[in-house]
Amino acid sequence: MPDMYDDAPQEMSNQQKAAILFITLGPEYSAKIFQHMADDEIEKITLEIASQKQVTPEQKRLVISEFYQMAMAKNYISTGGLEYAQNVLEKALGSEKAASIISRLTTSLQVRPFDFLKKTDPAQLLNFIQNEHPQTIALIMAYLDPDQAATILASLSQERQAEVARRIAMMDRTSPEVLREVERVLERKLSSLVTQDFTTAGGVKAIVEVLNRVDRTTEKTIIETLEVDNPELTEEIKRLMFVFEDIVMLDDRSLQMVLREVDTKDLSLALKATPKEVAAKVFKNMSTRAADMLREEIEYMGPVKIRDVEEAQQKIVNVIRNLEDKGEIVVARGKGDEMIV
């Protein structure tokens, strides 16, 4: 069997390789992959496919071979970390080829640190990290799936919850050296960085993703503690915690209660630039006459400032949070919060 990796089509750009891969897979499988890609990526690949006048069987073979080896390497990393992947590839292909694949994989596919943890049970991980320094816990949680991170955050002591949340929110860039040191603490079972680029993780949006998935009691405890230490940061977190589009998660009864508290002018402004499913949810919970009047008001409103729309949406979000604080409505938060009617 020929050594396919030695003949890898390095003279081609990644876009050209992707185009050949899609051509080789055929329209049915390509269409399924396109569903998981961004519009700009689809546009670039489509243009590249259109520009391919002829693709030889040899080009197809080489691209498929490279894709297969990169996919297998990614699978090894997810299974046992970067070191495990490199060991397996070295045994199969030799050290030089293994190093080349790993280097290209971490550069082109942006393998995230701690990728191995996505298959780890949060309860087991909690036992492993709960006694670590809050900064270490924050760093690990910043790279976790939000559902995993929410489970861990809710299980920490109240004092640690606020401290870890604050550190995640204020985190920006972490050097590869620090990440590698934390990974060593985790017994080298996690992915590590082989490039020298700084990676971005954490930040306000990251902690919002986590807080939106914890129970309301945990969230309130963390927010109240943070408010004392850093009011500005807390306000920024609160602004992002429940966005207007999230009203689709409200049950009908709760949404009807919200609508009774909302000014019609604010509602029409808020719906001026929202996805169809959001508007449909609102109209569904109004009388036919009220819904028709609201549609008409939106239609004849004319151009509006984005700032005015966002302000109106925030007013409605504030109403939702106020009603939730009073216990009058329930906002679904992550798994297990679905309502049974």
N, C-alpha and C positions, 0 to 999 in steps of 0.2 A: 504493500500500500504506500503511495507517495506521501512525502512529508508536506502536507498542505500549508502548514504555517509558514515555512520558509518562502513560499511563493506568494505570500499575502500581498494584495494589490496596494502597496504603500504609495504608489504614484497618484492614486485617486484621492480626492477629498472625501471627507466623511459624508457630505451631502450626496456625492456621486455614488458612494457605497450604499447609502440608504435607498437611493432611487433604484439601484440594481436589485437590492434586496426586495423591495416592494414589487418590482417587475417579476422577479422570480417567484414570489409567493402567490401572485395572481390577484385579480380584483376582489375576490370574496374575502380572503384573509387580510388583504391590505385595507379594505373598508373597515374591518373590525378594529384594526390597529389605529386607523385614523380617528376613531371615536374617542380615543384616549389621548389625543394630541391637541395642542393649542392651534388656533387658526393660522398664526404666522408660520408655525412649523409645517402645517399641511400645505400652505401656499408655496413655501420654499421647495418642499419635496415634490409637489405636483409640477412645478416649473422645471425641476431637474429631470423628472421622469419624461416630460414632454421634449426635453432637449436631447434625450438619448436616442440617437438614430439607429444604432445597432448594438446589441449586447451579445457577446459571444458566450458559448457554453463554458469556456474556461473562466471568463469573468464571473459568471454566475457561481461556478464551483468555488472559486477563491473567496468571494464575498460571503457565501453561505458558510464556508469553513471558518472564516474569521468571526462571523457572527456567533456560530455555535461555540467556539472556544471562549469568546468573551462572555457569553451567557452562562456557560459552565463555571467559569471563574467567579462570576457574580453569585452563582448559586453556592459555591464553596464558601465564599465570604459570608453570605447570609447564614450558612449552616454552622460554621465554626470559627469565623473571624478571618482576618487577613493572613495571619501567620499559618493557619490551617490550610487556606486556599493555596498559599505559596508552596507549602510542603507537598500537597497533592499534585500541583502542576509541575513541580520540579521532578517528581518521580515519573510523571507521565511524559514530560517534554524536555526535561533538562533545565538546569538553573538559568541559563541565559534566556531561553524562550519564556520560561515562567516569569522572570523579572520583567521582560518586555510586555507580556500580557497584563500583569498586575499594574505596571506603570501606566499603560494606555487606558486600562479600565478605570483607575482612580482619577485619571485626568479627564477622560471623555464622558464617563457616566456619573462622575461626582459621587462616588461611594461615600456615604455619610459615616462619620464616626459613630460608634455604638450601634451599628446596623444589626448586629447579632441580637441585641436586646429586644427587637420587635417580636421575637418568638418566645420571650421569657415571661413567665407568669408574674404579674405585678407584686403578688404577695411574697413570692420567693425573692424577687429583686429588693423589696422593702427590707426583708431580713438581712440582706447583704449590705445595704447602704445606709440604713437608718441611723447608725452611729457615726457616720462620716461627717466631716465638716459641712455646714450648710452650703458653702460655695461649691463643694464637690457634688452634693446632692442636686443643687440647682443646675450645674453643668450637665449632669447626666440626664436630668428631666427635660432640659431644653432640647435634647435630641430624641426624646421618646415620642411615640404616638401620643396625642393629647389624651386619649382614653386611659392609657397606661399611666401617664403622668398624673391625671386626676385621681386615680385610685390610690397612688402612692401619697399624693399631697393630702388627701382626706384622712389617711392613716397616720400621719405624723402628729406629734403633739401640737397643741395650739400655738405655742411659742415658736416652734420650728416652722409651722405652716406659713406664718407671716414673714419670717426671716427668709425662707426659701423663695417664697413668692416675690418678695422685694428684690432678691438677687437675680432671679430669672428676668424680671421686668427691666432691670438696669443693665443686664448683660448685653454686650455688643459683639465684639470679636474675641476669639480665643486662639492663642497661638498653637501650632502643632505640638510644641514641646509640652505644654500643659495638658493637652488632650492625651498625649502618649503616656504621661505620668499617671493620669486618672485611669487609663486603660490598664496599666500595670497593676493598679490597686484591684481592678476587677479580674485579676488572674489571667490576663492576656487572652480572655475569651471573646474580646470585642474587637471590632475593626479599628485600625489605626490609620494615621495619615502617612503617606509616603511622599506627598508633595509639600512644598514649603508655603503654599498659599494659606492665608488666614481664612478661617471659616466663620461664617456668620450664623449665630444661633441665639435663642433667647429673645429678649426685647419685650415690649409691652404686648404686642400681638400674640406672642408665644404664651405668656401667662394668662391672657384673656381666653385663649383656646382651652387652657386647663381649667380655669375658674368657671367657664361656661358648662363644664362637665361635672363639677363637684356638686354636692348637695347644697341647698340654700344656707344651712346653718354654718357649714364650713366656709362658704364664700363670705357670709356676713362677718364671721370672726376675723378672717384674713383682712378684709377691706377695712373694718373698724380699727384693727391694729395698725395697718399701713397708714391710715388717715392721720394717726397721731405722729408717726415718724416722718411721713412724706406726703403732705396733702396734695401737692401738684401731681405727683406720680399717680396717686389714688384717683384723682379726678380724670386723668387720662385713661386709666384702666376702666373706670366706670362708663366713660363715654363709648368705649368699644365693646363692652361686655354683652349688650343685647342690641343688635342693630335692627332697624325698622323692618327689613325683609324677614326677620325671624318671627314676625307675627303669624306666619303660616304654621308655626309650631303650636300656636294657641288652640285650645279646643273651642268649639263654637260658642259655648256659654261664656267663657272668659273673654273672647273677642267682643261679644255683644256688650259685656259690661264695660270694656275699654271704650267702645264706640259711643256709649252713653256719656262718657266723661270728656270726649274730644270735641273741640270746636270744628264745625263743618269746613270752615275756611282752611284750617290747618290740615284737615284730612284731604281736601282736594289738592292742596299744594303738595302734600306728602306723596300722593298717588300719581303725581304728574310724571315722575320718572322712575317707575318701579317695574319689575318683571310682571308679566301677565298673571302668573299664578298668585302673586300677592294681591293685586287688584281684585282678582276673581274671588279670593278668600274673603275680602272685605265686603264686596257686593253681595256675596252669598248670605252674609249675616246681617243684611239690611232689608227693610221692606222693599217691595218692587218699586214703589213710588219714590222712596228715598234714594234707592240705587240709581234710578233713572235721572233724578235731579242732580245727583253727584256726578254721573257720567257727563251730563250736559254742561255742568259747571267746569269740569276739567277740559272738555272739548273747546269751550269758548274762552278759556282763560288766556290763551296766547302765550308768548314766550315768557319764561320766568327765570330768575337767577338761581343757579345751582345752590348758592348759599341759602336762599330763602327756602328751597325745597328741603335741604338738610336740616335747617332750623325747625321746620314744621315736623319733620320725621323725628327729630330729637325730642320735641315736646310730647309726641305720642309715646315714644319709648319711656320718657319720664313718668307718664301716666301708668304705663304697664308696670314699671318697677315699683311705683307707689302702691298700686293695688296688690302687687305680690307681697310687698312688705307688710301690708295690713292683713294678709292671708285671705284676701277675697278672690284671688285667682291663683292658678298654678301654672308655672312656666316649666315645660319639659326640659330636663337637664340631663343629657346623655342617656345611657342605657338604664332601663329599669324605671324610668319616669313616665312611661306611656300611661295614659289614662284608660281605665276600663269603665265603659258606660253601661 
